[in-house]
Amino acid sequence: MREGDTRTGAGHVVVIGGGIAGLAAAHRLLGPPGGSPADSPAVPHDGTPGGGTRVTVLEASDRIGGKLHAGEIAGARVDLGAESMLARRPEAVALAREVGLDDRLQPPATATASIWTRGALRPMPKGHVMGVPGTADALSGVLSDEGLRRIEQDRDLPPTEIGDDVAVGGYVAERVGREVVDRLVEPLLGGVYAGDAYRISMRSAVPQLFEAAHRHTSLTEAVREIQARAAQNQQTGPVFMGISGGIGELPLAVAESVRARGGEIRLNSPVSGLRRTPDGWEVRIGDHVEAADAVVLALPAPAAARLLASESPAAAAELRTVEYASMALITLAYRRDEARLPEGSGFLVPPVDGRTIKASTFSSRKWGWIADENPELLVVRTSVGRYGEEQDLGREDAELVALSRHDLREATGLGAAPVATRVTRWQGGLPQYPVGHHARVARIREHVGKLPGLAVCGAAYDGVGIPACIASAYAAADQLGGDRRGVEQLTANPVQSLHGGAGE
């Protein structure tokens, strides 16, 4: 390939990173299952004859899937990472169907969640957008009378400057009061980002609210506009979707599809160096150097920064500013005849209440396939750790189990002893999207775009949810073939991460 040529031709593409983004990029590069090599976005559309793109995925660890991780407890199949995917976006569900999981797609058996606040489990309010209400009535029972009265003041307040971006927490607190943020917005956003609502970008995390707020001086009016538009569109079907056997089955099925179409996936292959050459790229794995016509970096920001330090110091500097939150998931299995739980799929916990856990999912209630496969077990999980509040993660596994059991007993009365427990730690698991994140992503892509045959994708850019990671992967693959529409669309319009209850 000639220097400056942006086409990858029918050459070799190396995807660095075997999480769902890297696997989705490899899947896209190989073209649709059953298609011809010419269907690959990496093949130039100039009539060039010959075979299709060769794809190699390099994964540093001993397994694929990243934060999508199927496991087991007490013989029951469970997810030890993400457990559901947004179904109102097409990418994740469509990919699951393409790789043969159509008959295993299942919506939650119940989506009725609660919030553990002010000393009691209370039904999750309806009629809000990521915790922001259209009227005070929407949060009755969750907020104090004073907090409800404060919401009503929104319509009489002067306009609040939003500019190019604004923190969700600060803006919402100014319009409708801190209690709305602390009791509802914070736990809902925390369920997605394990972050701090007073730092999280509204433009990146809740773009529909950001856009509507620009059109209205009143925040509650902006929420009502969003609700009216949603009612007009009348979207049907479940908001979220799971997979029988766990969401962790998705990367395994994608990997199988990649291999079936000639792609290679190498585990235990950490990449230590990346160098641009006149003919493409050199990828160093230990003592071995792999030649590539193009590279997709599907890595967390710190790892991507290390590999780009020489070839794009500017992109590396931007990537090093991306911060991450760590968390732990505590999975507990009980004998069903000894354990009693309230109805619903689980509950969220506002940080302001000072509890250890931030959420709990009643997995056997939420996912019918878990209950069907394990009728004598009741599986529950909790999550611990938020950005800036990660001191509990230094505790031993047994302590985290004990703390989770204490909070579960306080919230639900569940006092039985579990028959099995499992702690899964996700160090640096969730990238944070502070104010200005969208501009940072645009700068990273501008710098990366100056290097022919290189693209980036993953949770650090356009959204942390599974559909967002897949959309990012597809845009990266298409970019290598000269089609930048996906990249430009995502940079302008990130994929919103919605929240449908505890544990998403």
C-alpha positions in Angstrom: 0.0 0.0 0.0 1.4 3.4 -0.9 2.2 6.1 1.7 -0.9 8.2 2.2 -3.3 5.7 0.6 -6.3 5.5 2.9 -7.6 2.2 1.4 -6.8 -1.1 3.1 -7.5 -3.0 -0.1 -7.6 -6.8 0.2 -4.8 -6.7 2.8 -4.3 -7.6 6.4 -6.2 -5.7 9.2 -5.0 -6.2 12.8 -7.6 -5.5 15.5 -6.0 -4.8 18.9 -8.4 -5.7 21.7 -10.9 -8.7 21.9 -13.8 -7.0 23.8 -17.1 -6.6 22.1 -15.9 -3.5 20.2 -12.9 -5.3 18.7 -14.9 -8.4 17.8 -17.6 -6.3 16.2 -15.0 -4.5 14.2 -13.5 -7.8 13.0 -17.0 -9.0 12.2 -17.7 -5.9 10.1 -14.4 -6.1 8.3 -15.1 -9.6 7.2 -18.4 -8.6 5.7 -21.8 -10.1 6.6 -22.1 -13.9 7.2 -22.8 -15.6 3.9 -21.7 -12.5 1.9 -18.9 -12.2 -0.6 -15.4 -10.7 0.1 -16.5 -7.6 -1.7 -19.1 -6.9 1.0 -16.2 -6.1 3.4 -16.0 -2.3 4.0 -12.2 -2.6 3.9 -12.3 -3.7 0.2 -12.0 -0.7 -2.2 -15.0 -0.2 -4.5 -12.9 0.4 -7.6 -13.3 -3.0 -9.3 -10.1 -4.4 -7.9 -10.2 -8.2 -8.4 -9.0 -10.6 -5.7 -9.8 -12.0 -2.3 -11.2 -10.2 0.7 -9.6 -8.7 3.8 -7.6 -10.9 6.2 -8.4 -10.1 9.9 -6.4 -10.9 13.0 -7.7 -10.0 16.5 -5.1 -9.7 19.2 -6.3 -10.0 22.8 -3.9 -9.6 25.7 -5.8 -11.7 28.2 -6.7 -15.4 28.2 -10.3 -14.8 27.2 -12.4 -12.6 24.8 -15.3 -10.4 25.6 -14.0 -7.8 28.0 -16.7 -6.6 30.3 -19.1 -9.1 28.8 -18.3 -12.2 30.8 -20.3 -15.3 31.1 -19.7 -17.3 34.3 -21.4 -19.5 36.9 -22.3 -19.7 40.6 -23.5 -22.8 42.4 -23.9 -24.4 38.9 -26.1 -21.6 37.6 -25.0 -19.7 34.5 -24.8 -16.0 35.2 -23.3 -12.8 33.8 -20.2 -11.5 35.8 -20.2 -8.3 33.8 -22.8 -6.4 31.8 -26.1 -8.3 31.9 -28.3 -6.5 29.3 -28.2 -4.4 26.2 -30.4 -1.5 25.0 -32.9 -2.8 22.5 -34.2 0.5 21.3 -30.9 0.9 19.4 -30.4 -1.6 16.6 -26.7 -2.5 16.7 -26.5 -5.0 19.5 -29.7 -6.9 18.9 -29.0 -7.0 15.2 -25.5 -8.4 15.7 -26.8 -11.1 18.1 -29.2 -12.2 15.4 -26.5 -12.2 12.7 -24.3 -14.5 14.8 -27.1 -17.0 15.5 -28.5 -15.9 18.8 -32.0 -14.9 17.6 -33.8 -17.7 19.4 -31.9 -16.9 22.7 -32.8 -13.2 22.9 -35.0 -12.5 25.9 -36.4 -9.3 27.4 -36.4 -9.0 31.2 -39.2 -11.0 32.8 -39.9 -7.9 34.9 -38.6 -4.3 34.6 -40.3 -3.0 37.8 -37.4 -1.6 39.8 -37.3 0.3 43.1 -35.1 2.9 44.7 -33.8 2.5 48.3 -34.0 5.9 49.7 -34.9 7.7 52.9 -35.0 4.3 54.7 -37.3 2.4 52.5 -37.7 0.7 49.1 -39.9 2.9 47.0 -41.2 2.2 43.4 -39.0 3.7 40.7 -40.9 6.8 39.5 -42.2 7.1 36.0 -42.5 10.2 33.9 -38.9 11.3 34.0 -35.8 11.5 31.7 -32.8 10.0 33.5 -34.3 11.2 36.8 -35.3 14.6 35.6 -39.1 15.1 36.0 -41.6 16.8 33.7 -43.8 17.6 36.7 -43.3 17.4 40.5 -45.9 14.7 40.7 -43.6 12.3 38.8 -41.3 12.1 41.9 -43.9 12.1 44.6 -42.9 9.5 47.3 -39.2 9.7 46.4 -38.6 13.4 47.3 -39.6 15.3 50.4 -42.4 17.9 50.2 -39.7 20.6 50.1 -38.0 18.9 47.2 -41.3 18.6 45.3 -42.0 22.3 45.9 -38.5 23.2 44.6 -39.3 21.5 41.2 -42.2 23.8 40.7 -39.9 26.9 40.9 -38.3 25.8 37.6 -40.8 27.6 35.4 -40.3 30.9 37.1 -36.4 30.9 37.1 -34.4 33.0 34.6 -32.7 31.0 31.8 -29.6 29.0 32.7 -26.6 29.2 30.4 -25.8 25.8 28.9 -23.2 26.7 26.2 -21.4 23.9 24.4 -21.7 21.5 27.3 -22.7 21.4 31.0 -22.6 19.0 33.9 -25.8 17.1 34.4 -25.9 17.5 38.1 -25.1 21.2 38.4 -27.6 22.2 35.7 -30.4 20.0 37.0 -29.8 21.1 40.6 -29.9 24.8 39.5 -33.2 24.3 37.7 -35.1 21.8 40.0 -33.0 21.4 43.1 -30.3 19.2 44.5 -32.7 16.7 45.9 -33.7 15.6 42.4 -30.0 15.0 41.6 -29.1 13.4 44.8 -32.1 11.1 45.1 -32.7 10.1 41.5 -30.4 11.4 38.8 -27.3 10.4 40.7 -28.2 6.7 41.2 -29.6 6.4 37.6 -26.4 7.8 36.0 -24.3 5.9 38.5 -25.9 2.7 37.3 -24.6 3.5 33.8 -21.2 5.2 34.4 -20.4 4.5 38.1 -19.8 8.2 38.0 -20.5 11.5 39.6 -23.6 13.4 38.2 -22.0 16.7 39.1 -19.1 15.9 36.7 -20.8 14.0 33.9 -21.4 15.7 30.6 -25.1 16.3 29.7 -24.2 16.5 26.0 -22.5 13.1 26.0 -24.5 11.2 28.6 -28.1 12.6 28.1 -27.9 14.2 24.6 -31.7 14.3 24.1 -32.0 16.4 27.3 -29.1 18.6 26.3 -30.7 19.4 22.9 -34.2 20.0 24.4 -32.8 22.2 27.1 -31.3 24.5 24.4 -34.8 25.0 23.1 -36.5 25.8 26.4 -35.8 28.2 29.3 -37.6 25.7 31.6 -36.1 22.3 32.2 -39.4 20.7 33.0 -40.8 22.0 29.7 -37.8 20.4 27.9 -38.6 17.1 29.6 -42.2 17.3 28.6 -41.2 18.0 25.0 -39.1 14.8 25.0 -42.0 12.8 26.5 -44.4 14.2 23.9 -42.1 13.3 21.1 -41.6 9.8 22.4 -45.4 9.4 22.7 -45.7 10.4 19.1 -43.1 8.0 17.9 -44.8 5.2 20.0 -41.8 2.9 20.1 -42.9 -0.6 20.9 -41.1 -3.7 22.2 -38.8 -4.0 25.2 -36.3 -1.2 26.1 -33.7 -3.8 27.1 -32.8 -7.3 26.0 -30.8 -10.1 27.5 -29.6 -13.5 26.1 -30.4 -16.9 27.5 -27.1 -18.0 29.1 -26.0 -14.4 29.6 -24.9 -11.4 27.6 -21.5 -12.9 27.9 -22.6 -15.4 25.2 -22.6 -12.5 22.6 -18.8 -12.1 22.2 -18.4 -15.8 22.1 -20.9 -16.1 19.2 -19.3 -13.2 17.4 -15.9 -14.8 17.8 -17.2 -18.0 16.4 -18.6 -16.2 13.4 -15.3 -14.3 12.8 -13.3 -17.6 12.9 -15.8 -19.3 10.6 -15.2 -16.6 7.9 -11.4 -16.9 8.1 -10.6 -14.4 10.8 -7.9 -15.3 13.4 -8.2 -14.6 17.1 -5.1 -14.9 19.3 -5.4 -14.8 23.1 -2.5 -14.0 25.5 -1.1 -11.7 22.8 -0.4 -8.3 24.5 0.7 -5.7 22.0 3.8 -3.7 23.1 4.4 -1.5 20.1 2.9 0.1 17.1 4.9 1.6 14.3 3.9 3.2 11.0 5.9 2.0 7.9 5.8 3.1 4.2 3.7 0.0 3.5 1.3 0.1 6.5 1.9 -0.8 10.1 4.1 -3.0 12.3 2.5 -4.5 15.4 4.8 -5.9 18.0 3.7 -8.8 20.2 6.6 -9.9 22.4 9.5 -10.8 20.1 7.2 -11.1 17.1 6.3 -8.3 14.6 3.1 -8.6 12.7 2.8 -6.7 9.4 -0.6 -5.0 8.8 -2.1 -2.8 6.1 -4.4 -1.3 8.7 -5.0 -1.3 12.5 -8.1 -0.9 14.6 -7.4 0.1 18.2 -10.2 -1.3 20.3 -8.6 -0.7 23.7 -9.3 1.3 26.8 -7.9 4.8 26.6 -4.7 4.3 28.7 -3.7 1.3 26.6 -4.4 3.1 23.4 -2.4 6.1 24.6 0.6 3.9 25.2 0.6 2.4 21.7 0.1 5.8 20.1 2.7 7.7 22.1 5.3 7.7 19.2 3.0 7.8 16.1 0.5 10.4 17.5 1.7 12.1 20.6 -1.3 14.5 20.4 -3.9 11.7 20.3 -2.0 9.9 23.1 -2.1 13.1 25.3 -5.8 13.4 24.9 -6.4 9.7 25.6 -4.3 9.9 28.8 -6.9 12.5 30.2 -9.7 9.9 30.1 -10.5 8.8 33.6 -12.0 5.5 34.7 -14.1 4.2 37.6 -13.6 0.8 39.1 -16.3 -1.3 40.6 -17.0 -4.8 41.9 -20.0 -7.1 41.3 -20.9 -9.4 44.2 -23.0 -12.4 43.0 -24.9 -14.4 45.7 -26.8 -17.7 45.3 -29.5 -18.7 47.9 -31.7 -21.7 48.3 -35.0 -20.4 47.0 -37.0 -21.9 49.9 -34.9 -20.0 52.4 -34.8 -16.6 50.7 -37.6 -14.0 50.3 -37.3 -10.9 48.2 -39.7 -8.0 47.4 -41.3 -8.0 43.9 -39.4 -6.5 41.0 -36.1 -6.7 39.3 -34.0 -4.9 41.9 -33.2 -1.5 43.3 -30.9 1.5 43.0 -29.2 3.3 45.9 -28.5 7.1 46.0 -25.0 7.8 47.2 -26.3 10.5 49.5 -27.7 7.8 51.8 -24.2 6.5 52.6 -24.8 2.8 51.8 -22.0 0.6 50.5 -23.9 -1.0 47.6 -25.0 1.2 44.7 -27.5 -1.2 43.2 -28.9 -4.7 43.5 -30.4 -6.9 40.8 -32.7 -9.8 41.6 -31.3 -11.8 38.8 -33.6 -14.8 39.1 -36.6 -12.5 39.0 -35.3 -10.3 36.2 -34.2 -13.1 33.8 -36.6 -15.9 33.2 -33.9 -18.2 31.8 -32.0 -18.1 35.1 -35.2 -19.0 37.0 -36.1 -21.8 34.5 -32.6 -23.3 34.6 -32.2 -23.1 38.4 -35.7 -23.5 40.0 -34.1 -24.3 43.5 -31.8 -21.3 43.5 -32.3 -17.5 43.9 -29.5 -15.5 42.4 -28.9 -11.9 43.5 -26.1 -9.5 42.7 -25.0 -6.1 44.1 -22.5 -3.6 42.8 -20.0 -1.6 44.8 -17.8 1.3 43.8 -18.3 4.7 42.1 -15.9 7.3 40.7 -14.2 9.0 43.6 -15.7 6.6 46.1 -13.7 3.4 45.5 -12.2 2.9 48.9 -14.4 -0.1 49.6 -12.8 -1.9 46.6 -9.6 -2.3 48.7 -11.5 -4.7 51.0 -11.1 -8.5 50.8 -13.8 -10.5 48.9 -15.3 -11.8 52.2 -15.7 -8.2 53.4 -17.5 -7.1 50.3 -19.8 -10.1 50.6 -20.5 -9.3 54.2 -21.2 -5.6 53.4 -23.5 -6.6 50.6 -25.4 -9.0 52.8 -25.8 -6.3 55.4 -27.2 -3.8 53.0 -29.5 -6.4 51.4 -30.8 -7.3 54.8 -31.5 -3.6 55.6 -33.2 -3.0 52.3 -35.2 -6.2 51.8 -35.1 -8.2 55.0 -33.1 -11.0 53.3 -31.2 -12.6 56.1 -30.6 -16.1 54.8 -27.0 -17.3 54.3 -26.0 -17.7 50.7 -24.9 -21.2 49.5 -22.3 -19.6 47.2 -20.8 -16.2 46.6 -18.6 -14.7 43.9 -16.8 -11.3 43.7 -15.8 -10.0 40.3 -13.7 -6.8 40.2 -13.6 -4.5 37.3 -10.5 -2.3 37.8 -10.8 0.8 35.5 -14.0 -0.7 34.1 -16.0 2.4 33.1 -14.7 5.4 31.3 -15.9 8.8 32.6 -17.6 11.4 30.4 -17.0 14.8 32.0 -18.0 18.1 30.6 -16.2 18.6 27.2 -16.0 14.8 26.5 -17.5 15.2 23.0 -14.9 17.8 22.1 -12.1 15.6 23.4 -13.3 12.7 21.2 -13.4 14.9 18.2 -9.8 16.0 18.8 -8.7 12.3 19.2 -10.3 11.4 16.0 -8.8 14.4 14.2 -5.3 13.3 15.3 -5.9 9.6 14.5 -7.3 10.6 11.1 -3.9 12.0 10.1 -2.5 8.4 10.2 -3.7 6.4 7.2 -4.9 2.9 7.9 -5.7 3.6 11.6 -9.0 3.8 13.5 -10.1 3.7 17.1 -13.3 2.4 18.8 -14.7 1.3 22.1 -16.4 2.6 25.3 -14.1 5.6 25.7 -15.6 7.5 22.8 -19.3 7.5 21.9 -21.1 5.7 24.8 -20.5 2.9 27.3 -23.4 0.7 26.4 -23.1 -2.4 24.1 -24.9 -0.8 21.1 -22.6 2.3 21.4 -19.5 0.1 21.4 -20.7 -1.8 18.4 -21.7 1.4 16.5 -18.2 2.7 17.3 -16.6 -0.5 16.0 -18.7 -0.4 12.7 -17.7 3.3 12.2 -14.0 2.4 12.7 -14.2 -0.5 10.2 -16.0 1.6 7.6 -13.5 4.4 8.1 -10.7 2.1 7.0 -12.6 1.6 3.7 -12.8 5.4 3.2 -16.3 5.8 4.5 -16.2 8.4 7.4 -20.0 8.9 7.7 -20.3 6.7 10.7 -17.4 8.4 12.5 -18.8 11.8 11.8 -22.3 10.9 12.9 -21.1 9.4 16.2 -18.8 12.3 16.9 -21.8 14.7 16.5 -24.4 12.4 18.1 -23.2 10.0 20.8 -25.2 6.9 21.5 -27.2 7.6 24.7 -27.0 5.1 27.5 -30.5 4.6 29.0 -31.2 2.9 32.3 -34.1 0.6 32.8 -33.7 -0.5 36.4 -31.1 -1.8 38.8 -28.0 -3.3 37.6 -27.8 -2.2 34.0 
